[in-house]
Amino acid sequence: MALALLALSAVTITPIAAALDSSSGSVLSVSQSDWEAFNASVSGRLHNGVPLLAPCYKAFNGREKTEDTQRCTSLQENRHDHVFVSDQFGGYQQSNWAGCQATGDNCAMKITVPDLDTPATRHCLQGSVPRRYVDARGVEDVQKTLRFARDNGLRLVVKNTGHDYLGRSSAPDSFALWTHNIQPPIALTEDFIPDECSQPVGDVITFGAGQQFGGVYEFANAHGYRVVGGTSPSVGIAGGWLAGGGHSMLSNELGLGVDNVQQIKVVLPDGRYITANRCQNQDIFFALRGGGGGTFGVVTEMSYSVHPKKPMQFARISIPGINEDVISEFFSAVIANADKWASEGWGGYILPAGVGEASTISLGTTMLDISEARASMQPLIDLANRPADSGTLGNASVNTADYHNILQAIIAREESLIFPSSAWAFSSRLIPKGSFHGDNQQRLSSALHNIIKTAQAQDVPASSTLLIYAVAPSLYSRTMPETDLPGGPGASSVSPAWRHGLWHVIFTRQFDGTTTDPSTVQEIWQTTHEIMNPLRELTPGGGAYQNEADPFEPDPVDSFWGEENYARLLQIKREVDPTNLLTVHNGIGSDETDGRYSCYPDIKV
């Protein structure tokens, strides 16, 4: 009942312009001569959007075709490579967002490589892959694409690497702007002074919209720096990752991604190319750092802080869940110590598991020496070293290591478990500090443990995972620059819950991307949505990280931004994009009836 009352009183998303319904905004409404003239204006960079795996099929969109055997072989060999997939316009890291989940239309394959049966027995369908796109290489391409979409009333989407977990870089019968190939060389500037500013802000690297974390990490490490960023090298740093906030193993110490941006160059929806920083266009600077991707403009260049390398104490602990009691002890230990660990600089990833599986932690800090770090982790070390039938219950190590090497090990492990051929459903919650003290500790422990037990008991055709990311900027937020506090010229628009929380908890379901039954997909999403409700009820005001959130979050305004930030963002949106040219599902100014969202599953919130 508490959740229902909360939803009724919540501020709802306010549309700012009439939506493009399912019968308008089609690329088919533009004449061939107009397309040809536009293509000439962008130097031949207009292309037909084709699903990644279409070359393996003998029929595409209802028409027989010749299978491209050579191309198909390459696709079969590389379709689990995240970087390869990000380099293809028709590639999406979660295959369900390339399809139409409301109808079952898709062009997917099973996880097994090679999958020869699916393309031999089914047709490839367009799904939500945009029908046409511009492979933008610079500012003029972006400006001309925005103008053409606006003049022709097209459903426009912006795509970078295809990592969006909320389906915001795809849409049925749409026209796309692909920014992935805007990649000038990365440049390092020491004592960088942003345009129109008078004081240096430290060392930064400047890169284009399409630059990915893999390249940024290698460049920074070679020059003796660390960078705040995630655990996927194929994510575009200047795309939706940054626009949604951007978290990192280093965020507790060094802040979120939005806290590390020093300057952004962006094309606004009306075509103006501007520079935004703490000294000029502060409203745009605010909106682009937390307001959400594909909403306020198209970023073409970013200048981002880098930090000198430091030795890191790294804890890697694994504890098998031999029974429910051990799992409860694991939860109790990590919850009881969470606030203390945050104050000591620890950040990273906790993966709790059910009976028969191992719970693990991967946490690091640069603020302790090795003896202090081992003492800090003693509660979990003791649990891991408890005598068991085959020696000890688990294993634990706390060692001094290079952060870059730690990050590469985490990346390798993650990429061995996550495949672009898979389909994914997400829900999540930011957990405030108050949940880690007093009686709330046991309530939180029970809620998390029950998520695992509930997921294991449900008869749903999907595997499930509970993830705990200790990535909130807890320490950083205590001493962040005065300029970046609310109301300051460097304030960001992320949810205030980030500043008052400790954990970002995610529940995921991985399912077969070739699923064509909409009711099956709906059930997977519905149960994924509902399983987070007890945690939502336990953490009022806790918020959610919009980049890894439930697309059907019941209160997106309060969860993603907070009412004060939302009001300012809505006003900025009205000023820079009154016709809602750039719009995404549950974004600022969006309209749920827009045809771009017609392929989302129908979930009861």
N, C-alpha and C positions, 0 to 999 in steps of 0.2 A: 504493500500500500504506500509505503514511503516513497518508492520510486515513482509510482503513478502520480502522486501529488507533486513531486519535484518536477516531473515532465510537464505537468499542466501549468506550473508557474514559471517555467523557463522562458527566456527570450528566444524567439525563433529566428531563423535565417530570413532576412528581408530581401525579396527580389528587387532589383533596381531597373529592370527593363522587361519587356514582353519576351517570353521564352520562344525559342524556335522549336515548334512541335514536330511530331514525326513526319509531317507532310511538307515541312519547309526546311530551307537550308541545305538541300541536297546538292552534291557536286554535279548531279545530272541536270540541274536547272541551268547550268552555264553552257553557252554554245561552244562548239568546237573551235570556231574562229577566235573567240575570246580567250579560250585556253591557249591557243597557239600564240596569240599576241602576248599574253602574260608570260609564257615560257620563254619567248625571245627576250623579254625585259629582264628576266633573271638568269640570262646566259645559259639557257637549256637545263636548268636545275629542277624543273618540274618533272615529277615521275608518277607512275601509277603505283599505288600502295598494294603490295601483295603479301599475304601471310608467309612467314619464314619458310614453312615446310611445303608450300604449294608445289615446288618442282618435283616432289616425290609422288604426287597424286596424278591420276590419269584423267581426272575431271575437276574443274574449278568453276565455282559459281554456276553449276548446271550445264557447263559445256565440256565436251570431251577435248582432251589435249594430249600432246605427246609428252611422256615422262622425260624429264631431263636427268638421265641416269648419272652423268658425271657430277652435276651439281648436287643431286640427291645424295650421292656417296659422301661428298664433303659435308653436307648438312648432317647426315647421320653420325659422322665421326666427330663433329664439333658442336652439336646442339646442346651439350651439357657444359660447354665452355662459356662462362658468363661474359667474358670480354668479347668473344666472337659474336654472341647473340646481340650484345649492345651495339656492335658495329653494323648490324643489319637493320634497316628501317622496319621491316616486318617482324623483328624479334622482340619478344616481351619476356621479362624474367619470370613472370607468373602467367602461365599459358591461358588461364581462365579469362584474363583481361584482354587477350587477343580475340577471344570468341565472344559470342552473344549468350550470356548465361540465362537470359530470359527465354530463349528459344532453343538452345542447344546447338546452334550453328557454330562450327569451329573448324580449324584445320590443324588440330593438334596430333601428337603421337604419345604413346605410352612411354614411361620412363626407360624401359628396356631398350638397349641399343645393340643392334639395329632393330627398329620396329618395322617389319615388312608387311605385317598383316593389315594394320589400320589403313594405310594408303591404298592397299589392294582391294579393300572391301567397302570403302566409303568415299564420298566426294569431299573435296576441300571447299569450304565456304568462307566468305569474306569476314563474317563475324563483326568484330569491332575494330579491325585494322582499317585506318583511314584509307579511302579510295584513292586519294591523290595527296602528294606532299611536295614540299620544296626542301631540297637539301641545302640549307642556308650555309653560306661560307663567310658572311660578313654583315655589317649593319644594313647596307642597302637591300640585301636580300630579305632581311627581316622586315624592313619598312615597306617594301613593295608587297610582300605577302600579307601583312596586316591590312594594307590598303585594299588589296584585291578581295580579301575575305569580307571586309566591311562593305565595300561597294556592291558585292554580289550576295550579301546576306548569308554567307556560308557558315556551317558549323565548324568552327576552328578549334583545333587542339594543338598544344605544344608538347613535343616529345624530345627527350634528350637520350637517355640510355634505356628506357623501358622498365625501370625499377619500381614504378609507382604501385604500391600495394592497394591503393584505393581506386584504381582504374581511371586516373585523371589524364593519362596520356594516350587514351584511345577512345573512340566513339564510332558508332555505326554511321555509315554514309557521311563521313566527315572529311575535312581538308586539314592537313597537318603542316606545321612548321617544325622541321627537324633541325635542332641546334647542335647535334652531336659532333659535327665536323667543323665547328668554329673553334679551332685549336691552334692559335699562334704559339710560338715557343714560350715556355714558362720563363719568367724573368724574376730575379731576386733583386730587391732594393733595400739597402741598409738605411736605417733612419728615414724611412719613407714619410714624406709630407703630402697628405691628400690635397687635391686641388682646392684652391680657395682657403686652405688652412695655413696657419703660420708656424705650427709646432710639429716636430716629427712624432710619429706614433710607434716607432720601433721598426724592426725588420719585417718585411712582407714579401710574399711572392705574388706576382700578377699573372693571370692565366685567362684563357677564353672559356666560353660557356660550355664547350664540349669536353673540357679536360676532366679526367677521371682520377679517382684517388690513387690508383696504382702508379700513374706517372708522377703525381704530386708527391707521394711518399718517397719514391726513389730519388727525385730531385732534391727534396728537403734533406733526406738522410745523407746524400752525397755532399751536401754543403754544411752538415753538422747541426741540423735542426730537427725538431719534432713538429708535427702538425695535428691539430684537433680534427679527427675524422673517424669514420666508421670502419667496419670490418669487411667491407666488400670493395675490392679494388676497381670494380667496373661501375660503381656509382659515380654519377657526375656531380662534382662538388658544388658547382654554381647553379644547379638545377633545383628540383624539388627538395632535395636533401636540405639545402640551406634555407630555402623559402619556408620550410616547415619547422625549422629550429636547428636540427643537426646535432646528434649526440655522439659521444666518443668515450672510450676508456679513460681519456685524459680530461673529461669534462668537469669532474669534481675539482681538479686542480686548476684548469685553464679555461673553463667555461664551455658553453655550447658553441656550435658553429657560428650562430648569429653574433656572439660576443667577440668573435675573432675577425669579423669583416671590417675592413677599414675604408673601402670604397667600392662602389658598384657603378658600372656603366650599363645603361638600360634603354631599350626602345619602348616607349609608352604606347598604349593602344591607339593613340591618335597619330603615331609616327614620330613624335619628337624623340630625339636621342639626347639623353641628359646624363650628368654625373651626379650621384647621390652619396653623401657622406655626412659626417657630423657638423660640417660647416655650410652645406648647401643642400637644398631639396631634402630637408630632414624628414618630411612626411613620407616621401617615397622610400627613404632609407629605413624608416620605421616599418613600412608596409612590406617591403621586400624581405625583411628579416623576421619571419614568423607569420606573416599574413597568408601564406600558402602559395603553392606553385600554380602557374598558369592563370593568374588572376590580375596582377597589377602591371605587368609588363614582361618583356623578354630580355633577360640579362644576356649581355654579350661579353662582358669582361668583369673580373673581380680582383681586388687586391686584398690579401688575406694574411693575417699574422702568422709568423713562424717563431718557434721557441727553441732556445739552445738545448741540446741533448743533455740528459742527466741519467745516471745509473738508476735502474728501477729494481725494487724488491718485488719479486713475482711469486705469488702463491698458486700452486696447482694442486688441488685436493680432490680425491675421488672417494665416494662412500657408497658402496652397494646397498640398495634397498632390500635387505633380506627379509624384512617384515615391516608392517605398518608402524611399529614402535620406533624403529630406527629412522624411518622417514620423518616421523614427528619430532624426534630428537634433532635431526638435521635442520628442520624448519625452525625449531625453537632456538638453536644456536645461531643461525644466520640472522634471525630477527632480533634477538637480544643484543647482538653485537653490531647491528647495522649502523646505528648512529655513531657509535664509538669508532668504527672503521672509517666512516666518512670523515670524521674529524681528524683522522690520521692520514688522510689523503688517498685511501684505497678507492679504486674504481675498476670496473670490469663486469664480468658476466657470471651468473649463477644459474645452473641448469638442474633444477630438481626433477626427480624421476619417481616412478611408481615402483611397486614390488617387482623384483626381478631385473631391475635396471639400476644403473649407477647415477647418483647425483654428483655433480662436479661444480667446482668453483675455479675461476681464472681471474684473479684480482691482482692489481699492481699498485705500488705507491713509490713516489720519489722522496717522500718526506721522512722516512724512517731508515735507520741502518739495519743491517741484516739481523742482529740480535733482537732489536726492537720489533722487527717485522715478524720474526718467529714467535715472540712472546704474544704479539697481537693476535696471531692466528691459532694460539694454543688450544682454545676450545674445540676447534675443528680437527686439529692435529690429534688431540686426545681421542676424539671419536673415531678417527681413521685408524689409530693405533690400538684400538680395543682388541683384545684377543678374540680370535674366531677359529672355526674348525681348521682352516688352512693357513693359520698364522695370525695375521691381523685382519680386521674388518675391511680396511681400505688402504689407501696410500696417500702420502702427503709430502710435498716438497716446497720449500721456500728458499729461493736463491736470488742472487744478484744477477741481473741480465741487462742486455741492451734492449731498449724499447722497440726498436725497429725489428729485431729478431723475434721478440715476443709477439708483435703484431702479425708478422708473417706466419708464425705458427698457428695463431688463432684463425687467420684467414684461410690457411690450408685446411684446417679441420672443418671450418664452416662450409667451405666450398665442396668438401667431400660428402656433405650431408644434404645440401640444397641444390636442386637441379632445375634449370629453366623450363624443362619439359613438364614440371609438376604444376598443379593448380593449388592455390593457397587461399584460405580464409583466415582473417585476423580479427582479434579484439584485444583491447589493452586498457591499462589504467595506471596513472601516476599515483604513487602512494605517499601521502604526507608524513612528515616526521612524527606527528602525534600518534600515528598507528604503531610506532615502535616502542611505546612506553606504557607502563602500567598494565591494566587489564586488556588493553588493545593488542598487546603482543599475542596473547592466546587467541583472540578473535581473528587476527590476521593469519596466524599459523593454521588455524582450523579452516579458514576460507580458502587458503592456497592448497592445503592438503585435499580438501573436498573437491577442488577443481580437477585435480589429478584423478581422484577416485571416480568422480562423475563421468569424466571423459572415457575412462577405461570401461565403465559399465554401459555406456551408450552404444547402441547398435547402429553406428553410422559408418558408411563406406569411406573412411578417411583415418589416417594416423594423426595423433594429437601430440602437442608439445607445449609445456609451460616453460617460459623463459623469464628470468629476473635479471634486468640490466641495472647494475649499480652505476648509473651514468648521470645522475642529477648533479648540477653544478653547485653542490652544497657549500663547499669551502669557498669557491670563487664568488658566490653571491654575497658572502659576508663582507668582502673587501672590493667588490667591483667598483670601477671608476664612478665618481659622482655624476659624470656626464651621461652615464648609461642607466641611471636609475629612472623610474617612471617620471615622465615629464621632461627629462633631459634630452639634449639634441642627439644622443646616441642610444636612446631607449629602443628596445625591440618589442615586437608584438606577440611574442610567444606567451603561452598561458602562464600566469603567475604561479601556477602549481609547480612549475619547474624549479622556482626559486625556494619553495618551501617543502620540497619532497626529497626522498632518498632513492626510491626505486621506480623503474619503469617496468611494469609487469605485462607480459604479452602471452596470449594464448593463441596457438595456431592449429589449423587443421590442413593437412596436405592430402590432396585427393587426385584422382585420375583426370588429367586434362582432356581426355577424349570423351568424357561423360557428355551425353547428348540429352539426357532426361532432365528438364528444368526442375522437376519436383525433387530430384535427388540433390541437385545443386542447392536448391532452396533449403532443404533440410539441413545440409551441412552448414550453410550460413546462419540459419535460424538457431541451431544449437550452439554455434560458436558465439553468436550474439548473446544468447541467454545465459551461457555459462559464466559470463563476466558480471551478471547482474548482482550477485551477492557481494562482490568486491566493490561495485559501484555504490551499493547501499552502505557498505562499511566505511567508505571514504568520501563523504559529501564534500564537494569542493576540490576533490583530488585531481580532476582534470584528466586529459589524455593527450598523448603525443600524436599529432594529426598525421604524420607520415606513416605511422605503424598502428593506426587506430582501426576500430570497427567502422567501416563505411556507413553503417547505420547507427552510429553513436546517437543515443536518445536526446542528448542536449549538446549539440556541437558548439554552440556559442560559448557556453560556460566552460566546456571541456577543452576546447582548442585555444581560446583566446581570453576568456573572461569578459564580462559585460563592458567594462571601461575600454579595453583595447578594441573590442568589437565595434563599439560606437564610433571610435576614431577611424578604424579601418573602413567602415561603411561610408563615412563621409569622404574619405580619400577616394574610394572606389567610385562614388558618384561624380567626383570631380574629374578623374582621369579616364574613366571608361563608362560614361552614362548609358551607352547602348549595350553594355555587357558583352562586348566582342570576345573578351577573354573570360571564360567561366568554367568552373569545375563543380562536380558533385559536392554538395555541402560546403562550397566555398563562399567567400564574402559576396553577397549580392546575387547568389544563384537562385534559380527557380527549379523546383523539383520536377516540373512538367516538361523541361527542356528535352528535346529529342536526343541529345547527346547521352542521356542517362537511361534510354529505353531498354538497354541490354542488361541493366542491373537486375539481380534477382529480387523478387518481391518478398520483403521481410517484414514481419509484424513487429513493430517497436513498442 
